[in-house]
Amino acid sequence: MNESIMHPARPSGRNFNELRQIKLTPHFAKHAEGSCLVEFGDTHVLCTASIDERVPAFLRGQGRGWVTAEYGMLPRSTHSRMDREANKGKQSGRTMEIQRLIGRSLRAITNLSKLGERQIVIDCDVLQADGGTRTAAITGGWVALAIAIEKLLLQGKIETSPLTDQVAAISCGIHNNQAVLDLDYAEDSTAQADANFVITSNNQVVEFQATAEDVPFDKSKFDEMWLLAQQGCAELFNKQLDATRQERP
């Protein structure tokens, strides 16, 4: 059977189970304890990890640490300029939702008791957006976090790594009635359904978000997206490990 009949063409020309070109560049930021520039095709996000030798007030005296995240988009990361949220005096609901998701995802694979009474803040700044900024931020955020934790180990501030697993994230969707992997903006904006999956390298689910944009979809389509997400994250886990093995220049 003709491949184009089996799997209708995607706007990017990729196969239904093909990621965009993925690149993780560790140690991108000079001053941060950990950093990674993550590129999912034309979506570029700078993730930095900053170590604070204090914890939030609600955790003081409990002998454990905290991992949190902040997320933002540069004014011209999209097709037209947007105002900085700082100038508006408040963050949008979307921004707060995404940064909470990033924080939850990274805490899910961190033993906070082993971190000691210190906080690691992951800043995720979108330099260029073409769909999947939150999934790119989680994937690159893990690399930045792992590098910062390695620095704590080398300094003797902690005895063992608090990381219990890797975590990565990827989007899937239904486009032209076909489940597809890693949506870019052109595909995401016309998809019949879209989903974001946050998965550990032990194949455990941290979180997933799935929405029908047109008509409801059945479990078989969800299962197809889930299988694609597992496949895509398996590739991301390998790229994460490759990135953490690179020495700081």
N, C-alpha and C positions, 0 to 999 in steps of 0.2 A: 504493500500500500504506500502511496506517495506520502512522504514525511510531512509535507505542507498541509495535507488533508488530515492527517492524524493530529497534528499540533499547529493550529493557526498561527500565522506570523505575529511576533511581538513587535512593538514599535522599535525596539532596539536591535531586532534581528537575532537576539539570543534564543537558544533552545529553551524549552519550558523549564528545565531543571538546571539552568546555567546561571551562576552568580555573575554580577558585574565584575570588572577587573578590581581586585581587592589588593590594597597595599597598606601595610602597617609599618610606619617609620618610628622606631623608638628613639628616646633621648632627643626629641626634636627641639624642646625648649631648654635653654641653657640653665636657668635658675631653679626650675622645679625639681623636687626630689624624684619624681617620676613623670614621664611624658610620652605621648604617642600621637603622631599625626595619622589619622585613619582615613583612608580613601575607599569609598564604595562607589566606583565609577566616578561620576562628577560630583558626588557628595563628599565634602572634605570637612572633617571635624578635628580640632586640636583638643586633646585631652591631657590635662595636667593633674598631678597628684601633689598636694601640699600637706606636710606633716605639721600638726600643731600639738605641742606638748601639754595641751589642756583638753579637757572634755567639756561638752555643754553642761550647764549647771545641773540639769536633771540627772546627770550620771556621776557627779562628783562623789568620791568616797566609795564607789561600788567596785573598784578594781577592774573595770573593763573599759574598752575604748568605743569609738564610734567611727563609722564611715558614712559620709554624706556626699551629696552632689549638687552642683549648680549648673544650669544650662542656659545658653543664650545664643542668639543669632546676630551676626554682624549686619549692619544696616543694608549693605548691598550683597548679602549672601543669596538673595533671590532676584527674580527678573526685574523688579522695580524696587526702589529704595524704601525701606521701612524705618520708622522712627525708633530710636533706642528706647527701650522700656524704662531706662533710668530717667529719661526726660519726661516720661508720662507719670512718674512717681509711683508706679506699681507694676508688678509682673502680671502677665496675662494668665488666664486659667490654663491655657495650653502649656506655657512654660513651666508652671508649677506642677502640672501633671507629669510632664516629661522628666523633670529633675527628681521628683519623688520616685518615679519608676527606676531611674538610673541608680539612685541610692539604695532602694530596696533590693535591686538585682545584685549589687555588689556586697551588701550586708549578708545576703543569703548564702554566700560562699566564704564568709569571713567569721572565724571564731573570735568574737570581740574580747573575750576574756584573755586570750593570748596576745592581744594588741597592747594591753596595759592601758593606763589612763592617759590616752592620747587620741587625737582625732585626725583622720585623713580626709581631706576635702578634695573631691574630684571635680574640676572645672571642665565643662565641655562647651567649647565655643565653635559654633558652626561658621566656617569660613565661606562655604559654598554649598547650597542646598539643591539637590536633585532627587528628593525622595529618600526616605529611610534614615533621617538624621538621628532619631532616637536609637535605632538598632546599631548604627555605626558608633554612637557615643558609648553605648554599653560595651560593645566589643573592644573599642580602643581604651575605654575607661579601665577595663580589667588589666590591660597591659601596663598602663600608667600606675595602677595600684600595685601590681606585682613588682614593678621596678622600685617603687618607694619602699615596699616591705623588705625587699632584698637589701636596700640601703640600711634599714634599721637592724637587720641581721648582721651585716658587716660591721656596723658600729657597736655591736654587742648590746643594743638597747632591748632586744627581745631574744629569747633563746631558740624558739621554733617559729616557723611561719604560721600565721593565723589563717592562711588561705586553705580552705578545705577542698577546693575544686576550681575549675575554670568556669566562666560563664560568658556566653555570647548571645547575640540576638540577630534575628533576620526577619524580613517581611515576606509574606506570601500573599497570593491573591487569586481571584478567578477572573480571567481575561478571555473574552470570546469563548466562554464556557469551558475553559481549560485552566486547571490549577497551574500556577507559575511561581517561580522563586525569585525573590529579591527585586521588588518593584522600583523602577525609577519614577520620576514625576509624571511623565507622559502616560505611563501605564497605570499608576496609582490614581490619577485623576479621571480615568475612564473605566476602571475595574468594576466588575459586578459585585465584588467583595474584596476586602483586604483584611489582613491579619498580621500581628506582630507576635513572634514567639521568642521567649527568653528561656534558654536551655543551658543546663550544666553539661560538662563533658562526661558525666556519668549518666547522661540521657534523662535527667530529671527536669521537670518543668518548674521554673520559677514563676512565670506568669505568661499568659497569652491573652491577646485582645483581638477579637474577630468581629467584623461588622459587615452585614449585607448592605451594599450601597444601592442595589436595584431590587431584586426579588430575593426572598429567603433561599438559602442553600441547604442541602441535606447533609447528613453525617458522612456520606461517602466523599463528598467534596472536601469536607473538613479533614477527613483522614488523608486525602491526597495532599493537602497543604501541610499537614503535620509530618508526613513522610519527607516532603521536600525540605521542610524546615530542619529536620534531623540531618539530612544530607548536607544542606548548606552550612549548618553550624559545625559539622565535622570538619569541613574545610577550614572554617574560621579558627577552630581550636588549634589546628596545625600551624596556621599563620601566627597565632598568638604566641605559641611556644617558640617559633623561629624568632619572633621579635624580641622576646625576653632573653634569648641567648646572645643577642648582639651586645657587645661591650660599648660602654659610653665612650664617645670619641674624645 
